[in-house]
Amino acid sequence: MNARSSRLTFALFAAAALPGTARAQAIPAGPAIDAEVRGILSRTHANGMAVAVIDQGKVAYVQAYGIRDAKGEPLTADTIMYGASLTKTLFAYTVMQLVDQGRIKLDTPIMDDLDAPLPSYGPDPVFPDKYGPYKDLADDPRWKRITPRMCLAHSTGFSNFWFIEPDQKLHIHFDPGTAFSYSGEGFILLQFVVEHGRKAQRLGLDVGDLANANFARLGMARTSLVFANGSDSNVADGWNDQGEPQPHEKRSKVRAAGSMNTTISDFAKFTAALVRGEGLSAASRAEIAKPSLHIATAGLFPLFQPALPPASRRRDLASGLGVTVFDGPQGHGFYKGGHDGQTANTMVCIESRKRCVVMLSNDVRAEAGFAELVELILGETGVPYDWEYGDHAGKS
């Protein structure tokens, strides 16, 4: 079954309102996965891709294909690749650990976590562009309504980043908590709260240090939220949709919205821990994958889309915390993507059997084959790739 017919099958399924029907298939053997990936690379002209499969919360398969750079060096399971927005899921997981520790409350406004009003804080002295220009919110009291849940569920009202605004200022475009619009800026705000929050709440914590503790606990030895070029020889460069090679970028500051560098071997370990709930209370694990905010837009981008008429909305589509959640033929699932001009990543998990697929690619063109590979490995899931990509899959 191709991706289009799969989506039609799911649409009919959703219309019939038969949630929770479990129709999982046997996960195909390695050679079948390998053949499918090689076919995708051939059809899309992508140069490299890495795949991991998790079954019953355990890593079941890890493999890398193609090359990591223009020299033709092989992409391996231990090649460092850019994680892009998969960082958001790792950050949400880290925040939920702070919730478990009583340091943060999801639905308490962030103003209660800070010693001073948010607009009174200046830029970071080491990295002036690390956080948003919060002074821009001095005349908009709506910032006081923003909660950690809104930050993690993309409902702060911020643009994706302040610097893409026409005037390069930070604005709140709608009442916080009332709508969905994808925003890395919201994650950066919550990072600021974690790093500069009240010591009385045991905040003032370095997000990089918190992440490193998780990486060490899970055996993710080659993952970090910063990356210095030249520090490792086994690192992936990238290719844009024109097939032009792009260097792996230096990332010297921790950015909760997207600074992670990882390997397929490492991120498979994190995904397995996430889907089985390791490192979190049962309540916090459930919060990540439960619907926090219904999504009523036709697509992920462009930003600030109007809501579709109720009859045209996908009823099961919602923002979780650091993930998007959905219901499909196999029941409840969640997923997250990561994308830039030369990066294509995805993680898809189905709760019923704790099954996931992770795909990392250093060539954005590989994205065009993600839907068919997920279907080969997991079967029909209902993952909303049409909403995620529209006609932009595989494009820079």
N, C-alpha and C positions, 0 to 999 in steps of 0.2 A: 504493500500500500504506500503510495507516495504521500508527501507532506500535505498536499492540498486535499486529497481524499480523507486523510486522517482528521483534518480540521472540520471537514463536513460531517464526518462521523460524530465528532465531539459536539458539534452544534446541534445535531439531532438528539444526541444524548442529553444535552443540557435542557433542550426544549421539553424533553419528556420528564425532566426533573427526577432523575434516578440517582441521587447522590449516594456515594459510598459503595457502588457496585465494584467489586474487586475482580479485575480480569487481567491479572498479571501473567506475563509469559515467562518462560525460562530465559535467563540471560544467555545470549549466544556465546559460543566459545571464542577464544582469542583470535583464531584465524579468520572467523567471519567478521569480527570487529576490524581487524587489520585490513581486510580486503575492502570493507566499506570506506574506511578512512583514506586509503590510497586512492579509491575512486573519487572521493570528494576532493582530494588535493589535485588530482588530474583534471577534474571538471572545472574547478574554480581557479586553477593555476596558482593556488597557494603553495608556499614553500615549506611551512612547518606547522605541526599540530601535535598536541599531547592530550592523552585521554586517560581518565581513571573511572573505574566503576566501583561503587560501594553497594554491598548487598548485606542485609540484616545488620547494618551499622558497622560493617567491617570492610576494609579495602580488599577488593576481590581481583582487580586487574589494573595495571598501570603500564602504559606504553607511550613512546614518543616516536614521531615520524618526521622525515624530511630533514631540513637543514636549519641551522640557527643563525647563519650570517651569510653575507655575500661571498665569503671565501669558500663556502660549501662545507663548513664544519658541521658534523651531525648534531641534530637536536636530540638530547637524551632526557631521561626521566629526572636527571639532576641538573638540567640546564636552568639557570635563573631567568625567569620570564616576568614581564610586568603584569601585576595583578589587576591594575586599573580599579574599577568600582567594586570588584570583589572585596576590596578593603572595607567597604561599608558593612558587609556582613560580619567580618571579623570584628569591627568596631562595635556593632550592635551586641554581639556575643560578649565582648569585654564589658560594655556598659551593664548588661544584665548581671554580670558577676558583681558589679558595684551595687546593683539593686539588691542582690542576695545578701550583701554585706551591710545593708542599711545605710549606705552612703548617698544614694540617689533614690528618689521616688519618681516613677514614670509620669505620674499625673499631677505632680506639684510644679508650679511655674518655676522656671530657672531663676527668676529674680530672688527666690527664697534660698538659692544655693550660693549666691554671691554676696560679698560684703558691701558692695557699692552698686549703684545703678549701672546697668550694662553700658550705656552711652558714655560713662565717665572713664572707661578704660581706654588707654592709648594703645598704639601698636606694640608688638613684641620687640624688645630691644635688640635681639639677635637676628630675627627674621621678620622685618616689618610687614611683610605680606602674608604672614602665617595665618592670621585670622582676618575677619572682615573689619571694615572701618565702622565700629559700633557707634561712634560719635554721630554718624548719619541718622541714627534712630532717635536722636534727642527730642524731636518734635512729633514722634509717633509713639504714643504710649502702648500701642498694641504689642510691643515686644514683651510687655509684662505678662501677657497671656501665654506665651510660648512655653511648652513643657518638653521634657525629654522625649516623650512619646511622639509629639509633633515633629521633633527634629529627626527621629528615626523613621517616621512614616511619611516624610516629604509633605508636610502640611503647615510649614512655618509661614508660607507666603513669600519667601525669598525666591529670587531667581536661582538658577543653578549655581552661579557664582557672581559676586558683586561686580567683578571686573568686566563682565560681559554686558552690563547695563550701559545704555548709551552715554550716560553721564559718569559712569564708573563710580557710582555711589550705591550704598546698600539701601534697598527699599523693601517694604512689606506690601505686596500687591493685593492681598485679600486677608480677611480676618483669619488669624491663625486657627487651625483645627477644622476649618469649614470645607476645605477642598484639597485635592491632590495636585501637586505640581513638582516634578522631580527637582531636588535641590541638594547638591553637595554642600551648599552654604549652611544648610541646617545641621549637617553633620559636623562641620567645622565649628559652628556655635557650641554644640554639645561638647566637642573636644575642648573648647575654651573653658567651659564650665568645669569639666573634670580637672583641667590643669590649673585653673585659677579660682576654684570654688573655696568655700569656707573651710578653714582648717578644723573648725569645731565639728564639721560633718566628716572629717577625715578625707577631704578632697585636697586639691593642690597636688595631684598625681600626674606623673609624666605618662602620656598614653603610649609612647614607645616602650617604656619600661614595663607597663602592664601587658602589652602585646608580647614582648620578649619572654615574659614569664610563661605565657600560654604556649609560645613556640617551643620553649625548653621542655615544658611538661609533656607536650605532644610529640616531641622528637622531630620538630621542624627546624633542623639545623641550618638550612639554607634560606630561611625566610626572614625578612626584616621590613620595617616601615621606612627605612632610609636605604639609599644605595649610592655608592661612590664609584664612578667609572674607573676601570683599571684595577679594582680590588679583587676581581675574580675573572679567570679566563673563560670559564664555561658559562657564558651569558648570551642571551638571545638578542640580536638586533631585530629589526622588523621590516615589513614591506607594506606600502600603502596600496590602494586599489588600482594604481597605475603600474604596480610591480616595481616601484622604485624603493631601493633599500633605505632604511632609516636607522640611525644609531640608537642604541639603548641610552635613555636619558639619565643623567645624574639626578638624584632626589635627596637633597641634604636635610630636609625638614620633614617631620612626621605630619602627615595630612590624613585625617580620618576618612576623608572622602575618596582617597585614591592614591596613596604613595607606596603601597605594598609591592615588594618584589618577592616572588616565590617560585617553587618548582612544582611540577605535577605530582611528584612523590609527596612533597610536603603538604600541598593544599588538599590532596586526597585524605591525609590524616586529619586535617581540620574538619573537612566535610563529614567524615565518618563520626568524629566526636560530636559535631553539631547535630547530626540526624539522630544519634542515639542519646543525646542530652548530657554527655559527659562534661563535667565542669560547671553545671548549672543545676539549680533546684528544678524540680518538675514544673513548678509554677512559672519560673522564668523561661524555661525552654518552651513551654506552651505559649507564652506571650510573643515570642519571636515569630511563630508560625500562625498565630491566630489573626483574623482580619481586624486591624486597628482602624482602617478607614476604607470605605468602599471607593473604588475607582470608577468614575463615570465618563472618562474621556475616551475618545476614539483611538488614541495612541499615547505612547510615552512622550514623544516629542511631536510638535513644538511645545514649548512651555505655555502655561496659562490657557489651555484649551477650554472652551465652554463645555459644560456637561452635555452628553447626548440625551435625547429624549428617553424617558424611562424604558420604553419598549425596545429601544435599540441598544441598551447597555448589557454588558455581560454581567449577570447577577452575581457570579461567584468571584469576580476579580476584585482584589483588595490589596492594600499595602499592609504588610506585616511590619516587623521591626528589622530594617536592613535587608529585607527580602520582599518579593511580591508573592502573594498567595493566591491559590486557585483550587477549584474542585473539578476533577475529571473522571474518566471512566474507571480509574483505579482508586478514587477517593481523593483525599486532601493532599495537596502538594505545595511546594514553595520553590522559588528559583531566584537567581540573581545573575545579571550580566555584567560584563566589563568591556568597554569599547573606547578606543581612540583611533586616530588615523591609521595606525599600523597594528592594532591589538584587537583581538576578538576572543572573549572569554565567556563561558557560561557554566552555571551549576544548577542542576535540576534534581529535586528530591521528591520522592513519593513516600508519604508517612507510613502507609499500611505495612510495608515490608522493609522500611528503612533502606530504601534503594535510591541511589543517586548516580548521576553521570556528571563528570567534570570535564570540560574541554578548555584548554588554553591554546591559543595560537598567536604566533608572532607575525602573522600575515592576515590582515583584516578580511581578505577575500574568503577565508575559510568559513566565516560566519554564515555564508549562504548555504552551507551544508549541515548546519547544526540541527535543524529540525529533523532531517531524515536520519541522522545518527542517533539522536535521542529515541526516535521511534524504533529503530532497529534494536537498540539495547533494552529499553524499558517497555516497549509497546506503546499503545495509545495512552497518552498522559493528560492531554488537554492543556499542556503548557502554552501560555498565550504569546507565542512568538509573533503572530500577526500584529498584536498590540505593541509589542516591544520594538519590532523592526519596521513594520510597514513594508515599504518597498526599498528600504535602506540597508537591508542585510548585505554585508560584504562590501560596503562602500565607506570610504574615508569621511 
